[in-house]
Amino acid sequence: MTADLRFAPATGIGSLPGGDAREAARTATGSFEDFPFLPELPARGPGADMIGRTAGRLVELYARVEPSGWRIGDRPGRDTKRARSWLGEDLDALEEFTQGYEGQLKVQAVGPWTLAATLELRNGEVALSDPGACRDLAASLAEGLRLHLEEVRRRIPGAQIVLQLDEPSLIGALRGQVKSASGYRTHRAVDRQVVEAGLRDVVGVHAGGPVVVHSCAPDVPFALLRRAGAAAVSFDFSLLTERDDDVIGEAVEGGTRLFAGVVPGTDTALSDPAGSVMGVRTLWRRLGLHPGLLAEAVTVTPSCGLAGASPEYARRALAHCAQAARSLADNPE
């Protein structure tokens, strides 16, 4: 991805409260005229959650809901059909509200390592326990995403599609913190080069288009994600510490863009928009980066998805992101 790639100044993460696809599409497109996103509505139940939604896009692999979670099965069942039906409903709604739209549009899916750390094999252990299963899962995901991106292009031909891979369990996979089915032990840490290669294979499915990797966990591995081909990294800004400064500075100077999650994802009193991005300005000064780069390098987002927020707060939070981004552009210092 070229270093001069520019993203629009603000967008959402993905999930919204409620279960009305048309209302969610209206909110996602109305809040960000130049960077709408495909909403996810997990409140509808299994198949609308992030794991089930992505499992429904897999090719030649199927998943069903068990009491312990999502498990890979032999054939598509009602859970797969429900996931695909809801995704179709969401795409119909988004298509309705993006007639004639030209510009960036973000779609989201769970990344290969969070999927492997969550989807169970037939023996009840997660796919992360089996390197061969991890490879099969990543290949199935890549093909499913390729088909999904093709469909979005057909429906919204003027869109410049941005693919976001959600990887909240990536750090756990790297550190050997993913628990076994018994809960008494953890699965072995996955080698960093294997993690990087798996991510690169999935990132590569969006040939010619930018991929953002999102994680709202601490200690996001910026350098690894950059090497895997991510054009941008999306993260919860409140979890940064000064020990992250060097890797963030290197990432920005290497052309990686930052999706800074500065607006809380659950109901709270919001500060003024300028106050919400004060920490971003402080980071920039600490890194010694040119203030003029700020608006080009940073996209303002909520800290994580908004599924746990009230509908009214979710609308305010998204509007606040857009206002905070304008503040950053107008007054970078």
HUSUL-V260091 format. One record per pair of residues at least 6 apart in sequence whose ideal C-beta (glycine too) atoms are under 8 Angstrom apart, sorted by the first residue. I is the first residue (numbers start at 1). J is the second residue. If there is no record, write none. Layout:
i=[I I]
j=[J J]
//
This chain:
i=[1 1 1 1 1 2 3 3 4 5 5 5 5 6 6 7 7 7 7 7 7 7 7 8 8 8 8 8 8 9 9 9 9 9 9 9 9 9 9 9 10 10 10 10 10 10 10 10 10 11 11 11 11 11 11 11 11 11 11 12 12 12 12 12 12 12 12 12 12 12 13 13 13 13 13 13 13 13 13 13 13 13 14 14 14 14 14 14 14 14 14 14 14 15 15 15 15 15 15 15 15 16 16 16 16 16 16 16 16 16 16 16 17 17 17 17 17 17 17 17 17 18 18 18 18 19 19 19 19 20 21 21 21 21 21 21 21 22 22 22 23 24 24 24 24 25 25 25 25 25 25 26 27 27 27 27 28 28 28 28 28 28 28 29 29 29 29 29 30 31 31 31 31 31 32 32 32 34 34 35 35 35 35 35 35 36 36 36 36 36 36 37 37 37 37 37 38 38 38 38 38 38 38 38 39 39 40 40 40 40 40 40 40 41 41 41 41 42 42 42 42 43 44 46 46 46 46 46 47 47 47 47 47 47 47 47 47 48 48 50 50 50 51 51 51 51 51 51 52 52 52 52 52 53 53 53 53 53 54 54 54 54 54 55 55 55 55 55 55 55 56 56 56 56 56 56 57 57 57 57 57 57 57 57 58 58 58 58 59 59 59 59 60 61 61 61 61 62 62 62 62 62 62 62 63 63 63 63 63 63 63 64 64 64 64 64 64 65 65 66 68 68 68 69 69 69 70 70 70 70 71 71 71 71 71 72 72 72 72 72 91 91 91 94 94 95 95 98 98 98 100 101 101 101 102 102 103 103 103 104 104 104 104 105 105 105 105 105 105 106 106 106 106 106 107 107 107 107 107 107 107 108 108 108 108 108 109 109 109 109 109 109 109 110 110 110 110 111 111 111 111 111 111 111 112 112 112 112 112 112 112 112 112 113 113 113 113 113 113 113 113 113 113 114 114 114 114 114 114 115 115 115 116 116 116 116 116 116 116 116 117 117 117 117 117 117 117 118 118 119 119 119 120 120 120 121 121 121 121 123 124 125 125 125 126 126 126 127 127 127 128 128 128 128 128 129 129 131 134 134 135 138 138 138 139 141 142 142 142 142 143 145 145 145 145 146 149 149 149 149 149 152 152 153 153 160 161 161 162 162 162 162 163 163 163 163 163 163 164 164 164 164 164 165 165 165 165 165 165 165 166 166 167 167 167 167 168 168 168 169 169 170 170 170 170 170 171 171 171 171 171 171 171 172 172 173 173 173 174 174 174 174 174 175 176 176 176 176 177 178 178 179 179 179 180 180 192 192 195 196 196 196 197 199 199 199 199 199 199 200 200 200 203 203 203 203 203 204 210 210 211 211 211 211 212 212 212 212 212 212 212 213 213 213 213 213 213 214 214 214 214 215 215 215 216 216 216 216 216 216 217 217 218 219 220 220 220 222 222 222 222 222 222 222 223 223 223 225 225 226 226 226 226 230 231 231 232 232 232 232 232 233 233 233 233 233 234 234 234 235 235 235 235 236 236 236 237 237 237 237 237 237 238 238 238 238 240 240 242 245 245 245 248 248 248 249 249 249 251 252 252 252 252 252 253 257 257 257 258 258 258 259 259 259 260 260 260 260 260 260 261 261 261 261 262 262 262 262 262 262 262 262 262 263 263 263 263 263 263 263 263 263 263 264 264 264 264 265 265 265 265 265 265 265 265 266 266 266 266 267 267 267 268 270 270 270 270 273 273 273 273 273 274 274 274 276 276 276 276 277 277 277 277 277 280 280 280 281 281 281 281 281 284 284 284 284 289 291 291 292 294 294 294 295 295 295 295 298 299 300 300 300 300 300 301 302 302 302 306 306 306 306 309]
j=[210 211 229 231 255 255 254 255 255 210 231 255 257 257 296 35 104 162 210 232 257 259 299 32 34 35 103 104 299 34 35 295 298 299 300 322 325 326 328 329 32 35 299 300 301 321 322 324 325 32 35 36 37 104 106 259 299 301 321 28 31 32 37 39 106 301 302 306 318 321 37 108 164 214 234 261 265 301 302 304 305 306 37 38 39 40 50 106 108 164 166 214 305 39 40 41 42 50 305 306 307 24 27 28 39 40 41 305 306 307 311 314 41 43 306 307 308 309 310 311 314 24 41 43 311 41 43 44 48 41 39 41 86 89 90 92 93 93 96 97 311 39 41 90 93 39 90 93 94 96 97 97 39 314 315 318 36 37 38 39 94 97 318 36 94 97 98 101 97 315 318 319 321 322 318 321 322 103 104 103 104 105 106 162 299 94 97 98 101 105 106 105 106 107 108 164 90 91 94 105 106 107 108 152 90 94 48 50 53 90 108 305 307 48 86 90 307 48 49 50 307 307 86 52 65 70 79 82 53 56 65 79 80 82 83 85 86 83 86 108 110 166 69 70 110 115 118 119 63 65 70 79 83 83 86 87 109 110 109 110 115 141 144 62 63 70 80 83 115 119 63 80 82 83 84 87 84 87 109 141 144 145 147 148 137 140 141 144 140 143 144 147 140 72 136 137 140 72 73 74 75 76 77 80 70 71 72 73 79 80 119 70 71 73 77 79 80 71 79 120 120 124 181 118 119 120 79 118 119 120 119 120 121 122 124 119 120 121 122 127 151 152 155 155 156 155 156 105 156 159 158 156 158 159 158 159 158 159 160 159 160 161 162 152 156 159 160 161 162 161 162 163 164 212 148 149 152 161 162 163 164 163 164 165 166 214 141 145 148 163 164 165 166 118 165 166 167 165 166 167 170 199 202 213 134 137 138 141 165 198 199 201 202 128 134 167 169 170 173 190 195 198 199 166 167 168 169 170 173 127 137 141 126 127 128 133 134 137 138 173 126 127 128 169 172 173 178 126 169 126 127 137 126 127 181 127 129 130 133 181 181 180 181 187 178 181 187 133 134 137 134 173 178 187 190 180 187 194 190 198 198 198 201 202 201 202 201 202 204 205 205 163 202 205 206 205 161 163 205 206 209 159 161 159 161 209 206 209 209 210 211 212 205 206 209 210 211 212 211 212 213 214 234 199 202 203 211 212 213 214 214 215 199 213 214 215 215 216 217 178 217 195 213 215 217 221 177 215 217 218 219 220 221 178 217 189 190 195 189 190 192 195 221 189 186 187 188 189 186 186 187 185 186 187 186 187 221 224 224 224 227 228 228 213 224 225 228 229 230 227 228 229 211 213 228 229 230 229 231 232 229 230 231 232 230 231 232 233 234 257 259 225 228 230 232 233 234 233 234 235 259 233 234 235 235 236 239 261 303 304 236 239 239 244 233 235 244 233 244 247 248 250 251 256 247 250 251 233 256 233 251 254 256 256 256 257 256 257 258 259 299 251 256 257 258 259 259 261 301 258 259 260 261 261 303 304 260 261 262 279 280 303 261 262 279 303 248 283 286 283 286 287 258 283 287 287 288 289 258 258 287 289 293 297 289 297 298 299 297 298 299 298 299 301 277 280 298 299 300 301 301 302 303 304 276 277 279 280 300 301 303 321 324 270 276 300 301 302 303 317 320 321 324 270 302 303 317 302 303 304 305 306 308 309 317 306 308 309 313 309 310 313 313 276 316 317 320 320 323 324 326 327 324 327 331 300 320 324 327 300 324 325 327 328 294 298 328 291 294 328 332 333 291 293 294 332 297 332 333 332 328 329 332 325 328 329 332 328 325 321 322 324 325 328 321 317 318 321 313 314 317 318 317]
//
